[in-house]
Amino acid sequence: METAEFDFKGFKMNGFMMLFLNICLIFVSVAMFIYYDVLGTLGIILGVIGIISCFFILAGFMQLEPNQARAMVFFGKYKGTFKETGFFWVNPFLDKKKLSLRARNLDVKPIKVNDKTGNPIMIGLVLVWKLKDTYKAMFEIDSQTLAEAGATSPNAAVSLGNSVAGRMTAFENFVKIQSDAALRQVAGQYAYDDNEGETSGLTLRSGGEEVNNQLEQKLNERLAMAGIEVVEARLNYLAYAPEIAAVMLRRQQASAIISAREKIVEGAVSMVKMALTKLSDEKIVELNEEKKAAMVSNLLVVLCADEAAQPVVNAGTPNN
């Protein structure tokens, strides 16, 4: 991904040293007022200038923690991104826009989309994202307007739009909208499942890592313009839409019953065949074709029945 960001090359100074110098300037300025009798009007003028300079210098202090950055803007012109951690002093006329480079989670609530076969499904994702290019994040998208749009009052809108929390909230809203669009695009390329062979290839249920990788790729393509990188994206919710969920559940139940019956019948036939072979090989009893058919019927009923069979014992014909 091409980047328009570059490191800040302007003047910077250790913040503690400048703080010490500023305190010294305050004492000197106060001394100018105290020794007014000696210095006269010049002392008053120098004292006023010193006090004003002290307040002016205070605007240049800034502090950065790990994985934080400042986009430095000088009267509308981008001067680079400051990423060095610590306490510093820079030109007070610089507008120091604070940004967070730390990873963030976003849990996208399930949305209704149509899969490849046209079935309405509910699908959701969870992703991890972070800022990669501070220049694009600040100047390629209107983050301040997006932040102000989420505020409940004009005063709160201005405060939120100018704060780091407001900017990161705006980026999160941007990521959420683009995530919905990417999720719809990827979900439309695959069927929900294979419908017992009706479709071939990957499905949303069986795609696993390949579907997640494609989703991550689509998200990175959409978010590149905002300088945002998706670290990981995964489907975390997948189900049929409520209007067809009951029908699909019955279809799945019927499919499961059919598959189970096939296994039961296959096993029962194998057991009947084995029983007849054993009886014949070991010459336990001689069975004609009619008796074999009756035995096969009885065994299949016993082996394939849903409930336990109730045997009828033939005790012979009673003597009169």
C-alpha positions in Angstrom: 0.0 0.0 0.0 1.5 3.4 -1.0 1.9 5.8 1.8 1.8 9.6 1.9 3.0 9.7 5.4 6.5 10.8 6.4 8.3 11.5 9.7 8.3 15.0 11.2 11.6 16.7 10.5 10.9 20.1 12.2 12.5 21.5 15.4 11.9 19.6 18.6 13.3 19.9 22.1 13.3 17.9 25.2 10.1 18.9 27.1 11.7 18.9 30.6 14.5 21.2 29.4 12.1 23.6 27.9 9.9 23.5 31.0 12.9 24.4 33.1 13.7 27.3 30.8 10.1 28.4 30.9 10.1 28.5 34.7 13.3 30.5 34.6 11.6 33.0 32.2 8.7 33.3 34.6 11.0 34.3 37.5 12.9 36.7 35.3 9.6 38.3 34.1 8.4 38.7 37.7 11.7 40.2 38.7 11.2 42.8 36.0 8.1 44.0 37.8 9.7 43.8 41.2 12.7 46.0 40.2 10.5 48.5 38.4 12.2 51.4 40.3 15.6 50.4 38.8 14.6 49.4 35.3 11.7 51.8 34.8 9.2 51.5 31.9 11.5 49.2 30.0 11.3 46.6 32.8 7.5 46.7 32.7 7.5 46.1 28.9 10.0 43.3 29.2 8.1 41.7 32.0 4.8 41.8 30.1 6.6 40.3 27.0 8.1 37.6 29.2 4.8 36.6 30.8 3.1 36.5 27.4 6.0 34.4 26.1 5.6 31.9 29.0 1.9 31.3 28.0 2.9 31.0 24.4 5.6 28.4 25.2 3.1 26.3 27.1 1.2 25.6 23.8 4.3 23.8 22.4 4.4 20.9 25.0 3.2 17.5 24.0 3.5 13.9 25.3 3.3 10.7 23.3 2.9 7.2 24.6 3.8 4.0 22.7 1.7 3.4 19.6 0.5 7.0 19.5 1.2 9.6 16.9 0.7 13.3 16.1 0.0 14.6 12.6 1.8 17.9 12.6 0.0 20.7 10.6 1.5 24.2 10.1 -1.2 26.6 9.0 -2.9 23.9 6.9 0.3 22.3 5.5 1.2 18.8 6.6 4.7 18.7 8.1 5.0 15.0 8.9 4.0 12.6 11.6 5.6 12.6 15.0 5.9 9.1 16.5 8.7 9.3 19.0 7.5 8.6 22.6 8.2 10.9 25.5 7.8 14.5 26.5 8.7 17.1 23.9 8.4 20.8 22.9 7.8 21.9 19.3 6.7 25.0 17.5 3.5 26.2 19.3 2.0 27.3 15.9 1.9 23.6 14.9 -1.5 21.9 15.1 -0.7 18.6 16.8 -3.5 16.2 15.8 -3.3 13.2 18.1 -4.0 9.7 16.8 -3.9 6.1 18.2 -1.9 3.4 16.3 -3.1 0.7 18.6 -5.1 -2.3 17.4 -8.9 -2.2 17.8 -11.6 -4.8 17.7 -14.9 -4.3 15.8 -17.8 -6.7 16.2 -20.0 -6.2 13.2 -23.6 -7.2 14.0 -25.2 -9.8 11.8 -26.7 -8.4 8.6 -29.2 -10.0 6.2 -27.7 -10.9 2.8 -28.5 -13.3 -0.1 -26.0 -16.1 -0.7 -25.0 -17.3 -4.1 -28.1 -19.4 -4.5 -30.4 -16.6 -3.4 -31.2 -17.8 0.1 -31.5 -15.0 2.7 -28.9 -15.6 5.5 -27.7 -13.7 8.5 -24.0 -13.2 8.6 -21.6 -11.3 10.9 -17.9 -10.8 11.4 -15.3 -9.7 13.9 -12.2 -7.9 12.8 -9.0 -6.4 14.2 -7.9 -3.1 12.6 -5.4 -0.3 13.2 -4.2 2.9 11.5 -1.3 2.4 9.1 -1.1 5.7 7.3 -1.8 8.8 9.4 -1.8 11.2 6.4 -4.6 9.2 4.6 -6.5 8.8 7.9 -6.5 12.5 8.6 -6.8 14.0 5.2 -8.2 11.5 2.7 -11.5 11.0 4.6 -13.6 13.6 6.5 -13.0 12.1 9.9 -14.0 15.3 11.8 -17.4 15.5 10.1 -18.0 11.8 10.7 -17.2 12.3 14.4 -19.4 15.4 14.7 -22.3 13.5 13.1 -22.4 11.1 16.0 -22.7 13.8 18.6 -26.0 14.8 20.3 -25.3 18.6 20.6 -23.4 21.2 18.6 -20.9 21.8 21.5 -20.4 18.1 21.9 -19.9 17.8 18.2 -17.1 20.3 18.1 -15.4 18.8 21.1 -15.7 15.2 19.8 -14.6 16.1 16.3 -11.3 17.7 17.6 -10.5 14.9 20.2 -8.6 11.7 19.6 -11.6 9.7 20.8 -13.8 11.5 18.3 -11.3 10.8 15.5 -11.0 7.1 16.4 -14.8 6.8 16.6 -15.1 8.3 13.2 -12.5 5.8 11.8 -14.5 3.0 13.5 -17.7 4.1 11.8 -15.9 4.2 8.5 -14.6 0.7 9.0 -18.0 -0.6 10.0 -19.7 0.8 6.9 -17.0 -0.6 4.6 -17.1 -3.9 6.5 -20.8 -4.3 5.8 -20.2 -3.7 2.1 -17.3 -6.2 1.9 -19.3 -8.8 3.9 -22.2 -8.5 1.4 -19.8 -8.9 -1.5 -18.0 -12.0 -0.2 -21.3 -13.6 1.1 -22.8 -13.2 -2.4 -20.0 -15.3 -3.9 -20.7 -18.5 -1.9 -23.6 -20.7 -1.1 -24.5 -21.2 2.6 -23.9 -24.9 2.3 -23.7 -27.6 -0.3 -27.4 -28.6 0.1 -26.5 -32.2 -0.1 -24.6 -31.9 -3.4 -26.8 -29.2 -5.1 -23.8 -26.9 -5.3 -20.1 -27.6 -5.7 -17.0 -25.8 -4.4 -16.5 -23.8 -1.3 -19.4 -22.7 0.9 -19.7 -20.3 3.7 -20.0 -23.1 6.2 -17.1 -25.1 4.9 -14.9 -22.3 3.4 -13.0 -21.7 6.7 -9.7 -19.9 6.3 -10.1 -19.3 2.6 -13.4 -17.3 3.0 -11.8 -15.4 5.9 -8.7 -14.6 3.9 -10.8 -13.3 1.0 -12.9 -11.2 3.4 -9.7 -9.7 4.8 -8.4 -9.0 1.3 -11.6 -7.2 0.3 -11.6 -5.2 3.5 -8.0 -4.1 3.0 -8.8 -3.0 -0.5 -11.7 -0.9 0.7 -9.9 0.6 3.7 -6.6 1.4 2.0 -7.8 4.9 1.0 -8.3 5.7 4.7 -4.9 4.4 5.7 -6.4 1.6 7.7 -5.1 -1.9 7.8 -7.1 -5.0 8.7 -5.0 -7.3 10.8 -7.6 -10.2 11.0 -11.1 -10.7 9.9 -13.3 -13.7 10.7 -16.9 -14.8 10.3 -18.4 -15.1 13.8 -22.1 -15.6 13.0 -23.7 -17.6 10.2 -27.4 -18.7 10.1 -30.4 -18.8 7.8 -32.7 -15.8 8.0 -35.7 -16.2 10.3 -38.2 -16.5 7.5 -36.6 -19.6 6.0 -34.8 -21.0 9.1 -37.7 -23.3 10.1 -38.0 -24.8 6.6 -34.2 -25.3 6.3 -34.2 -26.9 9.7 -36.8 -29.4 8.5 -34.8 -30.0 5.4 -31.7 -30.7 7.4 -33.6 -33.0 9.7 -35.0 -34.9 6.8 -31.6 -35.2 5.3 -30.1 -36.5 8.5 -32.9 -39.0 8.9 -32.4 -40.3 5.3 -28.7 -40.6 5.9 -29.2 -42.5 9.1 -31.8 -44.8 7.5 -29.3 -45.6 4.7 -26.7 -46.6 7.2 -29.1 -48.7 9.2 -30.4 -50.5 6.1 -26.9 -51.0 4.8 -25.9 -52.5 8.2 -29.0 -54.6 8.5 -28.6 -56.2 5.0 -25.0 -57.0 5.9 -26.0 -58.6 9.1 -28.8 -60.7 7.5 -26.4 -61.8 4.8 -23.9 -62.9 7.4 -26.5 -64.7 9.4 -27.7 -66.7 6.4 -24.1 -67.5 5.4 -23.3 -68.8 8.9 -26.4 -70.9 9.1 -25.7 -72.4 5.7 -21.9 -73.0 6.3 -22.3 -74.5 9.7 -25.4 -76.5 8.7 -27.3 -75.5 11.7 -30.6 -75.6 10.0 -31.8 -76.2 6.4 -33.9 -73.3 5.0 -35.8 -73.4 1.8 -36.4 -70.2 -0.2 -39.7 -69.5 1.5 -38.2 -69.8 5.0 -35.2 -67.7 4.0 -37.5 -64.9 2.8 -39.5 -65.1 6.1 -36.2 -65.0 8.1 -34.9 -62.0 6.1 -38.2 -60.1 6.6 -38.1 -60.8 10.4 -34.5 -59.8 10.8 -34.9 -56.6 8.8 -37.9 -55.7 10.9 -36.0 -56.3 14.1 -32.8 -54.4 12.9 -34.5 -51.5 11.2 -37.4 -50.8 13.6 -37.4 -47.5 15.6 -38.5 -49.3 18.7 -37.5 -52.6 20.2 -39.2 -55.6 18.6 -41.7 -57.6 20.6 -40.9 -61.3 19.8 -43.7 -63.9 19.6 -42.6 -67.3 20.9 -44.0 -70.3 19.1 -44.5 -73.0 21.6 -45.9 -75.5 19.1 -49.4 -76.8 18.6 -51.2 -77.8 21.9 -52.2 -81.5 22.3 -55.9 -82.1 22.4 
